[in-house]
Amino acid sequence: MAAADVTADETALTMAKVAAEAAREKLATSLTALDVSERTVFTDVFLIASGETDRQVRAITDAVTEALEKAGCERRRIEGLDHEAHWVLADFGDLVVHVMQDEDLEYYSLDRLWGDCPAIELGEAESA
C-alpha cells in the first residue's frame, strides 16, 4: 500500500510492486521506491535496487524486465549493461528502475538524493 502523500499514477505504483517482487526473487540486497511525480516530468516512480556483483545486477535487471513486460509494460530504454553493470537504468515510462552494485548504491545515495520524495510501501515478499 502506498503512503498517503503519494501522487504517482496507480499503474506506476502497481508496476513498481511487480518490479520489486522480481528483484526480490533475484535476492536484491536493497529495495526502495520513491514517488518522484511532483519533482520530475519524465516519470512517476523510481525503483532503486542493488546487488552484490555485476552478475547479480544483470540478473535483477533481466528479471525486472521480464516481469514488467509480462505485465504489459514495455521497456523504452536501458543504459549501463554494456560496461561492468555497476549502475543499470531501465526506463519503463512512468517507472524508472535503477539497479546498482551495493558499493555504488552507497556512494551515489539516490535514496538520500531524492529523500524529500515520498517513499512507496512495497509490501513484503509474497513468498515470505
Helices and strands as residue ranges (DSSP letters): H 10-25, E 30-35, E 45-51, H 54-70, E 77-79, E 87-91, E 95-101, H 102-108, H 110-113
